[in-house]
Amino acid sequence: MSVATESLGRRARQKQDKLARITAAASELFATRGVDEVTTQQIAEAADIGTGTLFLYAKTKGELLLLVQNAHYVDALARGRAAAAREATAVDAVLALLAPIAECNRTQVDNGRTYLREMVFGDPAEPHHAEALSIVAQTEHAVAAVLVERTRVEAGQAATLARVISGIQFLELAASVNRDATVPELLSSIRGQVAAILPG
């Protein structure tokens, strides 16, 4: 192995270590205090790095929240896909798919609502924002696949319905009027709206 290759490997490992420390620190602080009560300086100190270094990994506090939450949403989507596969009807399968995502979003309500706001209004050129949008696209694709399989609608219509369902879930989770709503209450409202738009 050349010195250059060894050096590059060491740099990559150091970068991964810093990213892991940043993610762990931000995750802990956001979970215990909420995103609005945490400063980037506090995250940098908890991660044992400089603030300038922190901004190399995420340019804003919103991007830090996306970094932390994206992994949780990927896991929630995987659990939702597995749950949907066990359901017989389209509505039940769609709700089984969306339930873990709703639960993930409501683990810390203000963080969940901020995450959704960052997805809509953040900079899509930022990598963590792009990843969040990719998770939304994967969720819509999974919903569309459920609809094709269980309602026999064609793929184009299923994709359109999946986007509408995504919008329904987003509004239910983000709406200020639902700030104190429980996950079962939110899912009940989503179920009623999904059932109303699905064919048959």
QUIVENDA-V116559 format. One record per run of one state. SS is the DSSP state (helix for helix, strand for strand, loop for the rest). FROM is the first residue (numbers start at 1). TO is the last residue. If there is no record, write none. Layout:
SS:FROM:TO
SS:FROM:TO
This chain:
loop:1:2
helix:3:33
loop:34:34
helix:35:37
loop:38:39
helix:40:47
loop:48:50
helix:51:57
loop:58:60
helix:61:85
loop:86:89
helix:90:105
loop:106:108
helix:109:121
loop:122:126
helix:127:151
loop:152:154
helix:155:174
loop:175:175
helix:176:178
loop:179:182
helix:183:197
loop:198:200
